[in-house]
Amino acid sequence: MKQSIQNIDPARPGPADTRQGSRMPLAVYVLALGIFTQGTSEFMLSGLLPGMADDLGVSIPDAGLLISAFAIGMVVGAPLLAVATLSWPRRTALVGLQAVFIAGHVVGALAPGYAVLFVTRVVSALAYAGFWGVAVATAVALVPSAAKSKAVALVAGGLTMATIVGVPAGTVLSQSSSWRAAFWAVAAATAVSLAATAFAIPAGGGEGEEPRSVRAELRGMARPQLWLSYAITAFAFGAVIVTFSYLAPFLTDESGLGEGGVPAVLALFGAGGMLGLIIGGRTAQSHAVGTLAVGLGALAVVSAALALTAHTTLVVVIGLTFLLGLAGYVTNPALQSRVFTLAPDAPTLVGATNTAAFNVGNTLAPMLGGLTIGAGYGYTSVAWLGAGLAALGCVGALWAARLERTARRQAARTSQTGADAGFEKMFQNV
């Protein structure tokens, strides 16, 4: 890239940046569409688990492992494919990865049994992970410095829209037809997104797209604060996904909601997530670590309240589901954009590794939830797990805040020492 990214959240954008940053290129919206279509597949299994378990002849916890299978593919695929496609033109990489994703869903829709479907989930996730990393790097390269944070939030917003629109739509389609129909729908929607990507993404992928060096990006990631941020990401996303993954059976088996009401409550969760994304997008720019600490603390409280009230009033549970989405996604803009601030000279690999961190939580949390359900603790146990993971993430955010304060004090002392030395030299010259 001709111009390295110095800061994803600049304090004082120049006049040109402000003018250009006020309008997003069409390509950024197309990238968000790609995340929306593929992200629907990432999360829609939460509403498909009962039907899939019956059709495939497995238990709901075993069907839940398909969520972990997708997450495993994301963990492995994000950094691996970021490196593998680093020398590719970004448009070529984006189109090729979407094509693999579509093929995985066609095979998955035709899968004769659990094993084949499991493999297709891993393959699809590998492609989706690669798309995530390249898409975020492309969005950052396509806009001026003042708009980079907004562009990242917009692309990530495609995932939130997937929970609001895609997941409930997939649930309705599964209930009216079958879970396989939902897979066909995702494949078709992604094909539309692929065509839009081929049309809208510039051939160069933004900023001239000079060859990017793996070695240079790896050097840029050698920062302890960055890896603490990845750990916070894993805890934060694991905290919300462990409850969301089993939300449909939680609502029907624990709270007595009819199956017909599940899509509406899933949509309400997504609406809370969108509101959280809007709030977090506004606070993350100037108070990133504070947004993480407050958001994770709220997520711990809401998750615990959901576990405690699961068998009481259904209206309370539905309201807490909305708050779960809000608290779960308010941290997302800070989690997404902060890593680019911490490692501005590794724009492709830093985003891809953050995607992997999201999916470490997405892998381990549903697995832990399945274990507690299988041990007989019921679906309320997943909400307690969510509360614990959120609390750990909050501790990490408070630690990050302390490290930032220490770094600012050291910088201030260094600056003062330099100023004192300058004055001393000036008086010596006098």
C-alpha positions as CSV (number, residue, x, y, z in Angstrom):
1,M,0.0,0.0,0.0
2,K,1.4,3.4,-0.9
3,Q,0.2,5.1,2.2
4,S,0.4,3.2,5.5
5,I,-2.4,3.5,7.9
6,Q,-1.2,5.6,10.7
7,N,-4.3,5.7,12.9
8,I,-7.7,4.2,12.3
9,D,-9.2,6.8,14.6
10,P,-7.5,10.1,14.0
11,A,-8.3,12.9,16.4
12,R,-8.2,15.7,13.8
13,P,-9.0,14.7,10.3
14,G,-8.0,17.2,7.6
15,P,-10.6,19.1,5.5
16,A,-10.1,16.7,2.5
17,D,-10.5,13.6,4.7
18,T,-13.7,15.0,6.3
19,R,-15.2,15.8,2.9
20,Q,-14.4,12.5,1.3
21,G,-15.2,10.5,4.5
22,S,-18.7,11.7,4.6
23,R,-19.7,9.4,1.7
24,M,-18.8,5.7,1.6
25,P,-17.8,4.1,-1.7
26,L,-20.3,1.6,-3.1
27,A,-17.6,-1.0,-2.7
28,V,-17.7,-0.8,1.1
29,Y,-21.5,-1.5,1.1
30,V,-20.9,-4.5,-1.2
31,L,-18.3,-5.8,1.2
32,A,-20.9,-5.5,4.0
33,L,-23.3,-7.4,1.8
34,G,-20.8,-10.2,1.5
35,I,-20.4,-10.4,5.2
36,F,-24.2,-10.3,5.6
37,T,-24.8,-13.3,3.2
38,Q,-22.0,-15.4,4.7
39,G,-22.6,-14.3,8.2
40,T,-26.2,-15.5,8.0
41,S,-24.8,-19.0,7.6
42,E,-22.4,-18.5,10.6
43,F,-25.3,-17.8,13.0
44,M,-28.4,-19.3,11.5
45,L,-27.8,-22.7,13.0
46,S,-29.0,-21.4,16.3
47,G,-32.6,-21.4,14.9
48,L,-32.1,-24.6,12.8
49,L,-30.7,-26.9,15.5
50,P,-33.9,-28.8,16.5
51,G,-34.8,-29.6,12.9
52,M,-31.3,-30.5,11.9
53,A,-30.9,-32.8,14.9
54,D,-34.2,-34.6,14.0
55,D,-33.3,-34.9,10.3
56,L,-29.7,-36.1,10.9
57,G,-30.5,-38.4,13.9
58,V,-28.2,-36.7,16.4
59,S,-28.8,-34.9,19.7
60,I,-29.1,-31.1,19.9
61,P,-25.6,-30.8,21.6
62,D,-24.1,-32.8,18.7
63,A,-25.9,-30.6,16.2
64,G,-24.5,-27.6,18.1
65,L,-21.0,-28.9,17.3
66,L,-21.7,-27.9,13.7
67,I,-21.5,-24.3,15.0
68,S,-18.1,-25.1,16.5
69,A,-17.0,-26.8,13.2
70,F,-17.7,-23.5,11.4
71,A,-15.8,-21.6,14.1
72,I,-12.8,-24.0,13.9
73,G,-12.6,-23.2,10.1
74,M,-12.7,-19.5,10.9
75,V,-9.9,-19.8,13.5
76,V,-7.6,-21.7,11.1
77,G,-8.7,-20.0,7.9
78,A,-8.5,-16.3,8.9
79,P,-4.7,-16.0,9.4
80,L,-3.9,-18.8,7.0
81,L,-5.8,-17.4,4.0
82,A,-4.7,-13.9,4.8
83,V,-1.2,-15.0,4.3
84,A,-2.0,-17.2,1.3
85,T,-3.8,-14.4,-0.5
86,L,-1.6,-11.6,0.5
87,S,0.0,-11.3,-3.0
88,W,-3.3,-11.7,-4.8
89,P,-5.3,-8.8,-6.2
90,R,-8.0,-8.2,-3.5
91,R,-10.9,-8.5,-6.0
92,T,-9.6,-11.8,-7.2
93,A,-9.3,-13.1,-3.6
94,L,-12.8,-11.9,-2.6
95,V,-14.5,-13.5,-5.6
96,G,-12.6,-16.7,-5.3
97,L,-13.3,-17.1,-1.6
98,Q,-17.0,-16.5,-2.1
99,A,-17.1,-19.1,-4.9
100,V,-15.7,-21.7,-2.5
101,F,-18.2,-20.7,0.1
102,I,-21.1,-21.2,-2.3
103,A,-19.8,-24.6,-3.3
104,G,-19.6,-25.6,0.3
105,H,-23.2,-24.7,0.9
106,V,-24.4,-26.5,-2.2
107,V,-22.7,-29.7,-1.0
108,G,-24.0,-29.0,2.5
109,A,-27.6,-28.7,1.3
110,L,-27.2,-32.1,-0.4
111,A,-25.3,-33.8,2.4
112,P,-26.6,-37.3,3.1
113,G,-25.5,-37.3,6.8
114,Y,-23.8,-35.5,9.7
115,A,-20.2,-36.2,8.7
116,V,-20.4,-34.7,5.2
117,L,-22.2,-31.7,6.6
118,F,-19.5,-31.2,9.3
119,V,-16.8,-31.1,6.6
120,T,-18.7,-28.6,4.5
121,R,-19.1,-26.3,7.5
122,V,-15.3,-26.3,8.0
123,V,-14.6,-25.7,4.3
124,S,-17.2,-22.9,4.1
125,A,-15.8,-21.3,7.2
126,L,-12.3,-21.3,5.8
127,A,-13.5,-19.4,2.8
128,Y,-15.6,-17.0,4.9
129,A,-12.6,-16.3,7.2
130,G,-10.4,-15.4,4.3
131,F,-13.1,-13.1,2.9
132,W,-13.4,-11.4,6.3
133,G,-9.7,-10.6,6.5
134,V,-9.5,-9.4,2.9
135,A,-12.8,-7.4,3.1
136,V,-11.8,-5.4,6.1
137,A,-8.3,-4.6,4.7
138,T,-10.0,-3.6,1.4
139,A,-12.5,-1.3,3.1
140,V,-9.7,0.4,5.0
141,A,-7.7,0.9,1.8
142,L,-10.7,2.4,-0.1
143,V,-11.4,5.3,2.2
144,P,-9.5,8.3,3.6
145,S,-8.1,8.2,7.1
146,A,-11.1,10.0,8.7
147,A,-13.5,7.3,7.4
148,K,-11.5,4.2,8.2
149,S,-13.2,3.4,11.5
150,K,-16.6,4.0,9.9
151,A,-15.8,1.7,7.0
152,V,-14.8,-1.1,9.4
153,A,-17.9,-0.6,11.4
154,L,-20.0,-0.7,8.3
155,V,-18.5,-3.9,7.0
156,A,-18.9,-5.5,10.5
157,G,-22.5,-4.2,10.5
158,G,-23.2,-6.7,7.7
159,L,-22.9,-9.4,10.4
160,T,-25.3,-7.7,12.7
161,M,-27.8,-7.4,9.9
162,A,-27.4,-11.1,9.4
163,T,-28.6,-11.7,13.0
164,I,-31.5,-9.3,12.5
165,V,-32.7,-10.4,9.0
166,G,-30.8,-13.5,7.9
167,V,-31.1,-15.7,11.0
168,P,-34.8,-15.2,11.5
169,A,-35.4,-15.6,7.8
170,G,-33.4,-18.9,7.9
171,T,-35.4,-20.1,10.9
172,V,-38.7,-19.3,9.2
173,L,-37.6,-21.1,6.0
174,S,-36.4,-24.1,8.0
175,Q,-39.7,-24.3,9.9
176,S,-41.8,-24.0,6.7
177,S,-39.6,-26.2,4.5
178,S,-36.4,-27.7,5.9
179,W,-33.0,-26.6,7.1
180,R,-31.6,-27.6,3.7
181,A,-33.8,-24.9,2.1
182,A,-32.0,-22.3,4.3
183,F,-28.6,-23.6,3.0
184,W,-29.8,-23.2,-0.6
185,A,-31.0,-19.7,0.2
186,V,-27.6,-18.7,1.6
187,A,-25.8,-20.1,-1.5
188,A,-28.1,-18.1,-3.8
189,A,-27.7,-14.9,-1.8
190,T,-23.9,-15.3,-1.8
191,A,-24.0,-15.8,-5.5
192,V,-25.6,-12.4,-5.8
193,S,-23.0,-10.9,-3.5
194,L,-20.2,-12.5,-5.6
195,A,-21.6,-10.8,-8.8
196,A,-21.7,-7.4,-6.9
197,T,-18.2,-7.9,-5.7
198,A,-16.9,-8.5,-9.2
199,F,-18.6,-5.4,-10.4
200,A,-18.0,-2.9,-7.5
201,I,-14.5,-3.7,-6.1
202,P,-11.7,-1.8,-8.0
203,A,-9.2,-4.0,-9.8
204,G,-6.5,-2.7,-7.6
205,G,-8.4,-3.1,-4.3
206,G,-7.6,0.4,-3.1
207,E,-4.6,2.8,-2.8
208,G,-2.7,1.3,-5.7
209,E,-2.4,-2.0,-3.9
210,E,1.4,-2.4,-3.9
211,P,2.7,-5.9,-3.0
212,R,2.3,-6.6,0.7
213,S,5.0,-8.3,2.7
214,V,4.2,-11.1,5.1
215,R,7.4,-10.4,7.0
216,A,6.5,-6.7,7.4
217,E,3.0,-7.5,8.6
218,L,4.3,-10.1,11.1
219,R,6.7,-7.4,12.5
220,G,3.8,-5.0,12.8
221,M,2.0,-7.5,15.0
222,A,4.7,-7.9,17.6
223,R,2.9,-5.7,20.2
224,P,1.7,-7.2,23.6
225,Q,-1.3,-4.9,23.8
226,L,-2.5,-6.3,20.5
227,W,-2.5,-9.9,21.8
228,L,-4.3,-8.8,25.0
229,S,-6.9,-7.2,22.6
230,Y,-7.3,-10.6,20.9
231,A,-7.9,-12.3,24.2
232,I,-10.6,-9.7,25.1
233,T,-12.2,-10.4,21.6
234,A,-12.3,-14.1,22.3
235,F,-13.9,-13.7,25.7
236,A,-16.3,-11.0,24.5
237,F,-17.7,-12.9,21.5
238,G,-17.7,-16.3,23.4
239,A,-19.8,-14.7,26.1
240,V,-22.6,-13.7,23.7
241,I,-22.4,-16.6,21.3
242,V,-22.6,-19.3,24.0
243,T,-26.1,-18.2,24.9
244,F,-27.1,-17.2,21.3
245,S,-26.1,-20.7,20.0
246,Y,-28.7,-22.4,22.2
247,L,-31.2,-19.5,22.3
248,A,-34.0,-21.4,20.4
249,P,-34.1,-24.4,22.7
250,F,-33.5,-22.1,25.7
251,L,-36.6,-20.1,24.8
252,T,-38.8,-23.2,24.1
253,D,-37.7,-25.6,26.7
254,E,-36.8,-23.3,29.6
255,S,-39.1,-20.3,29.1
256,G,-42.1,-22.0,27.4
257,L,-42.1,-19.9,24.2
258,G,-43.8,-21.6,21.2
259,E,-41.7,-22.5,18.2
260,G,-43.6,-20.0,16.1
261,G,-42.3,-17.1,18.3
262,V,-38.6,-18.1,18.0
263,P,-37.9,-16.1,14.8
264,A,-39.4,-12.9,16.2
265,V,-37.3,-13.2,19.4
266,L,-34.2,-13.9,17.3
267,A,-35.0,-10.8,15.3
268,L,-35.4,-8.8,18.6
269,F,-31.9,-10.1,19.6
270,G,-30.6,-8.8,16.3
271,A,-32.3,-5.4,16.8
272,G,-30.6,-5.1,20.1
273,G,-27.4,-6.0,18.4
274,M,-27.9,-3.3,15.8
275,L,-28.6,-0.7,18.5
276,G,-25.5,-1.8,20.4
277,L,-23.4,-1.5,17.2
278,I,-24.7,2.1,16.7
279,I,-23.9,3.1,20.3
280,G,-20.6,1.3,20.2
281,G,-19.6,2.9,16.9
282,R,-20.1,6.3,18.5
283,T,-18.2,5.6,21.7
284,A,-15.4,3.4,20.4
285,Q,-13.6,6.2,18.5
286,S,-12.8,8.2,21.6
287,H,-13.3,5.7,24.4
288,A,-12.5,2.3,23.0
289,V,-11.3,0.5,26.2
290,G,-14.0,2.2,28.3
291,T,-16.6,0.9,25.8
292,L,-15.2,-2.6,26.2
293,A,-15.2,-2.5,30.0
294,V,-18.7,-1.2,30.3
295,G,-20.1,-3.4,27.6
296,L,-18.6,-6.6,29.0
297,G,-19.7,-5.7,32.5
298,A,-23.3,-5.2,31.2
299,L,-23.1,-8.4,29.2
300,A,-22.2,-10.4,32.4
301,V,-25.1,-8.8,34.3
302,V,-27.6,-9.5,31.5
303,S,-26.5,-13.1,31.0
304,A,-26.8,-13.8,34.7
305,A,-30.2,-12.2,34.8
306,L,-31.3,-14.3,31.9
307,A,-30.3,-17.5,33.7
308,L,-32.0,-16.4,36.9
309,T,-35.3,-15.5,35.2
310,A,-35.5,-18.3,32.6
311,H,-38.5,-20.0,34.4
312,T,-40.3,-16.9,35.4
313,T,-42.1,-14.3,33.2
314,L,-41.7,-14.8,29.5
315,V,-41.9,-11.0,28.8
316,V,-38.9,-10.5,31.1
317,V,-36.9,-13.2,29.2
318,I,-37.8,-11.6,25.9
319,G,-36.7,-8.2,27.1
320,L,-33.4,-9.6,28.4
321,T,-32.9,-11.2,25.0
322,F,-33.0,-7.8,23.5
323,L,-30.5,-6.5,26.1
324,L,-28.3,-9.5,25.4
325,G,-28.0,-8.4,21.8
326,L,-27.3,-4.8,22.8
327,A,-24.6,-5.6,25.3
328,G,-23.2,-8.3,23.1
329,Y,-22.6,-6.1,20.2
330,V,-21.9,-2.7,21.8
331,T,-18.3,-3.8,22.1
332,N,-18.0,-4.9,18.4
333,P,-16.8,-1.6,16.9
334,A,-14.1,-1.2,19.5
335,L,-13.0,-4.8,19.1
336,Q,-12.9,-4.5,15.3
337,S,-11.2,-1.1,15.0
338,R,-8.9,-1.0,18.0
339,V,-6.6,-3.7,16.6
340,F,-5.9,-1.5,13.5
341,T,-4.9,1.3,15.9
342,L,-2.6,-0.9,17.8
343,A,-0.9,-2.4,14.6
344,P,-1.4,0.1,11.8
345,D,1.3,-1.4,9.6
346,A,-0.2,-4.9,9.5
347,P,-3.6,-4.1,8.0
348,T,-4.4,-7.5,6.4
349,L,-3.0,-9.9,9.0
350,V,-4.1,-7.9,12.1
351,G,-7.7,-8.0,10.9
352,A,-7.6,-11.7,9.9
353,T,-6.1,-12.6,13.3
354,N,-8.9,-10.6,15.0
355,T,-11.4,-12.7,13.1
356,A,-9.6,-15.8,14.3
357,A,-9.9,-14.4,17.9
358,F,-13.6,-13.9,17.5
359,N,-13.9,-17.5,16.4
360,V,-11.8,-18.9,19.2
361,G,-14.7,-17.7,21.4
362,N,-17.2,-19.0,18.8
363,T,-15.5,-22.4,18.9
364,L,-14.9,-23.0,22.5
365,A,-18.0,-21.4,24.0
366,P,-20.7,-23.5,22.2
367,M,-18.6,-26.6,22.9
368,L,-18.6,-25.8,26.6
369,G,-22.3,-25.1,26.4
370,G,-22.9,-28.5,24.8
371,L,-20.9,-30.1,27.6
372,T,-22.9,-28.5,30.4
373,I,-26.2,-29.3,28.6
374,G,-25.1,-32.9,28.1
375,A,-24.2,-33.1,31.8
376,G,-27.8,-32.4,32.7
377,Y,-27.5,-28.7,33.8
378,G,-30.1,-27.6,31.3
379,Y,-30.1,-24.6,28.8
380,T,-29.8,-22.1,31.6
381,S,-26.2,-23.2,32.1
382,V,-25.2,-21.6,28.9
383,A,-26.3,-18.2,30.2
384,W,-24.2,-18.7,33.3
385,L,-21.2,-19.6,31.1
386,G,-21.8,-16.4,29.1
387,A,-21.8,-14.3,32.4
388,G,-18.5,-15.9,33.4
389,L,-16.8,-15.3,30.0
390,A,-18.0,-11.7,29.9
391,A,-16.6,-11.1,33.4
392,L,-13.2,-12.4,32.3
393,G,-13.3,-10.2,29.2
394,C,-14.1,-7.2,31.5
395,V,-11.1,-8.0,33.6
396,G,-9.0,-8.0,30.4
397,A,-10.4,-4.6,29.4
398,L,-9.6,-3.1,32.8
399,W,-6.0,-4.5,32.4
400,A,-5.8,-2.9,28.9
401,A,-6.9,0.4,30.4
402,R,-4.2,0.2,33.1
403,L,-1.6,-0.5,30.4
404,E,-2.7,2.5,28.4
405,R,-2.6,4.8,31.4
406,T,1.0,3.5,32.2
407,A,2.0,4.1,28.5
408,R,0.6,7.7,28.6
409,R,2.4,8.5,31.8
410,Q,5.7,7.2,30.4
411,A,5.2,9.2,27.2
412,A,4.5,12.3,29.3
413,R,7.7,11.8,31.4
414,T,9.7,11.2,28.3
415,S,8.3,14.4,26.7
416,Q,9.0,16.4,29.9
417,T,12.5,15.0,30.1
418,G,13.1,16.1,26.5
419,A,11.7,19.5,27.2
420,D,13.8,19.9,30.3
421,A,16.9,18.9,28.4
422,G,16.1,21.4,25.7
423,F,15.7,24.3,28.2
424,E,19.0,23.3,29.9
425,K,20.8,23.3,26.6
426,M,19.3,26.7,25.7
427,F,20.5,28.3,29.0
428,Q,23.9,26.7,28.6
429,N,24.2,28.4,25.2
430,V,23.1,31.7,26.8
